[in-house]
Amino acid sequence: MPKIKIDGIEIDAREGWTILDAAKFLGIDIPTLCYREGLSAWGGCRLCLVEIGEGQKAKLVTSCTYPVEEGLKVRTATKRVVESRKMILELLIAQCPTSKTLQDLAAKMGLTRIRFKPKWEDCIYCGLCVRMCEEQMMAKAIGFIDRGSKLKISTPFDKTSEDCRRCGGCMYICPVCNLRCEGAKAENVICGRCENSLQPTCLDVYDNYACWMGLKGECGTCVKEDS
């Protein structure tokens, strides 16, 4: 079994595991969107980014697709990782601000502003519906069509598919179909109402979120010292 380190914790990972699998085994939370158990890993949304390696050789990879290997060193919550995830989430919310799933992720990650012009589209192209239809429903009734700005998910030739059984699996798994409370005509791009998470201040002092190592405040960075 490959011996790896995740956030300083050394474990013997199972053959065939990804970094995300190993992190889950340790109880380390990594945000995901296009990943779902029971479906093939795709790595399209990039929210599950982690940092591997050290120094100038350190790089960001998608934890849901990167396989564990002997000697691998992983950091799941460095400043670089957290800022990259927030940037990606900004782009996703700008694409579809009405998604409750995205809004909850934003609140959980402490994202309070969107710097991109909102498009108010109804798809973020995570591919969950396509994989659900093909891999769980065994239908292949929908898929990606065209490229670039013309990319969309539809049936072949935009015609009614005889393979579609109207099972609703695509809508069940879609992160956009679950609308935020304002519905499809929300006034603000971001709301931050449903999730309330105390965000760490560790990243202002250290290069890695460290509160998971003990009780919040033990490191002293998120507790205001008495003058």
C-alpha positions in Angstrom: 0.0 0.0 0.0 1.4 3.5 -0.9 2.5 5.5 2.1 1.4 9.1 1.8 1.1 12.2 3.9 -2.0 14.4 4.0 -1.7 17.6 6.0 1.1 16.0 7.9 -0.7 12.8 8.7 1.0 9.7 7.4 -1.2 6.8 6.3 -1.0 3.6 4.3 -3.4 4.3 1.5 -5.2 1.5 -0.4 -4.3 0.7 -4.0 -6.7 2.5 -6.3 -7.5 5.3 -4.0 -7.5 8.9 -5.1 -6.4 11.7 -2.8 -10.0 12.5 -2.2 -10.6 8.9 -1.0 -7.7 9.2 1.4 -8.8 12.5 2.7 -12.3 11.2 3.3 -10.8 8.2 5.2 -9.1 10.8 7.5 -12.2 12.9 7.9 -10.7 15.9 6.1 -13.3 17.9 4.3 -12.6 18.8 0.7 -15.4 20.6 -1.2 -16.7 18.9 -4.3 -19.3 19.6 -6.9 -19.0 17.5 -10.1 -17.9 14.5 -8.0 -20.5 12.0 -6.8 -20.1 8.5 -5.3 -21.4 5.9 -7.8 -20.3 8.0 -10.8 -17.0 8.2 -12.6 -14.6 10.9 -11.5 -14.3 13.8 -13.9 -12.5 16.6 -12.3 -14.3 19.2 -14.3 -15.4 21.7 -11.7 -11.9 21.9 -10.0 -13.4 22.7 -6.6 -11.6 19.7 -5.0 -8.1 21.2 -5.8 -5.3 20.3 -3.4 -1.6 21.0 -3.4 1.0 18.3 -3.9 4.7 18.4 -3.7 6.9 21.0 -2.0 8.7 24.2 -2.8 8.9 25.3 -6.5 7.7 21.8 -7.5 4.4 22.2 -5.7 1.3 22.1 -7.9 -2.5 22.0 -7.8 -4.3 18.9 -8.8 -7.9 17.7 -8.6 -8.1 15.3 -5.6 -11.0 13.3 -7.1 -8.9 12.1 -10.1 -5.4 12.1 -8.8 -4.3 8.6 -7.7 -2.3 8.1 -4.5 1.3 7.1 -5.0 4.3 6.2 -2.8 5.8 9.2 -1.0 3.0 11.7 -2.1 2.7 14.7 0.1 -0.6 16.5 0.1 -1.8 19.8 1.6 -5.6 20.3 1.4 -6.0 23.8 2.8 -3.1 26.1 2.0 -3.6 29.7 1.1 -3.0 28.9 -2.5 -5.6 26.1 -2.5 -8.3 28.1 -0.6 -7.9 31.2 -2.9 -8.0 29.0 -6.0 -11.2 27.3 -4.8 -12.8 30.6 -4.1 -11.9 32.0 -7.6 -13.4 28.9 -9.2 -16.6 29.2 -7.1 -16.8 32.9 -8.1 -16.8 31.9 -11.8 -19.4 29.2 -11.2 -21.8 31.5 -9.3 -21.3 34.2 -11.9 -22.5 31.5 -14.4 -25.5 30.5 -12.4 -26.3 32.6 -9.3 -29.7 30.9 -8.7 -28.2 27.6 -7.5 -28.7 26.9 -3.8 -25.9 24.4 -3.9 -23.4 27.0 -5.1 -24.7 29.6 -2.7 -24.3 27.2 0.2 -20.7 26.4 -0.9 -20.0 30.1 -1.0 -21.3 30.7 2.5 -19.3 27.7 3.8 -16.1 28.8 2.2 -16.5 32.4 3.3 -17.0 33.8 -0.2 -18.9 37.2 0.1 -18.4 38.9 -3.3 -18.4 38.0 -6.9 -16.0 40.0 -9.1 -17.4 38.7 -12.5 -20.4 39.9 -14.4 -23.3 37.4 -13.7 -24.7 35.6 -16.7 -27.8 34.1 -15.0 -27.5 30.9 -17.0 -29.2 27.6 -16.1 -26.3 25.2 -16.5 -22.7 25.1 -15.1 -21.7 22.1 -17.3 -20.6 19.9 -14.4 -21.6 16.8 -16.4 -23.4 15.2 -13.5 -26.6 14.7 -15.4 -24.7 13.2 -18.4 -22.9 10.7 -16.2 -26.0 9.9 -14.2 -27.9 9.1 -17.4 -25.2 7.0 -18.9 -23.7 5.2 -15.8 -26.7 4.7 -13.5 -29.8 4.9 -15.8 -28.0 3.1 -18.7 -29.7 5.3 -21.2 -27.1 7.7 -22.8 -30.1 9.9 -23.7 -28.2 13.2 -23.2 -24.7 14.5 -23.8 -22.5 17.5 -24.5 -23.1 19.2 -27.8 -20.8 21.7 -29.6 -17.9 23.6 -28.1 -16.8 26.9 -26.6 -19.6 29.4 -26.2 -22.0 27.1 -28.0 -21.5 24.2 -25.6 -24.7 22.8 -24.1 -26.2 19.5 -22.8 -29.0 18.1 -24.9 -30.3 15.0 -26.7 -28.8 14.0 -30.1 -29.7 16.5 -32.8 -31.9 18.3 -30.2 -34.7 15.9 -30.9 -36.8 13.9 -28.5 -34.8 10.8 -27.4 -36.3 7.4 -27.6 -33.7 6.3 -25.0 -35.1 8.8 -22.3 -37.4 7.1 -19.8 -38.4 10.3 -18.1 -36.8 8.9 -14.9 -35.8 12.4 -13.6 -32.3 11.2 -12.6 -30.8 14.2 -14.4 -32.9 16.7 -12.4 -32.3 14.9 -9.1 -28.5 15.2 -9.4 -28.4 18.6 -11.0 -26.9 21.3 -8.6 -28.7 24.0 -10.5 -32.2 22.6 -10.3 -32.2 23.2 -6.5 -32.9 27.0 -6.5 -32.1 29.4 -3.8 -35.0 30.9 -1.8 -35.4 33.9 -4.1 -36.0 31.6 -7.0 -35.0 32.3 -10.6 -35.2 36.1 -10.2 -32.9 36.8 -7.3 -31.9 40.4 -6.7 -28.4 39.7 -5.5 -25.7 37.6 -7.1 -24.7 36.1 -3.7 -26.7 35.8 -0.5 -24.7 33.8 2.1 -27.8 33.0 4.2 -28.2 29.3 4.7 -24.7 28.2 5.8 -22.9 29.7 8.7 -19.3 28.7 9.2 -16.7 30.4 11.3 -13.9 31.0 8.8 -10.3 30.4 9.9 -7.9 33.3 10.3 -4.9 30.8 10.2 -4.3 31.6 6.6 -3.4 35.2 7.5 -0.5 33.9 9.7 0.4 30.5 8.4 0.3 28.9 4.9 -2.1 26.2 6.0 -5.4 26.0 7.7 -4.6 24.3 11.0 -7.7 24.4 13.3 -8.4 20.7 12.5 -5.3 19.8 14.5 -7.1 20.7 17.8 -9.7 22.8 19.4 -10.4 26.1 17.7 -8.3 28.8 19.2 -5.5 26.5 20.5 -3.0 27.9 18.0 -3.8 31.5 19.1 -4.3 33.0 15.6 -8.1 33.3 15.8 -8.2 34.5 19.4 -7.7 38.2 20.0 -5.0 38.7 22.6 -5.7 40.9 25.6 -3.8 44.1 25.4 
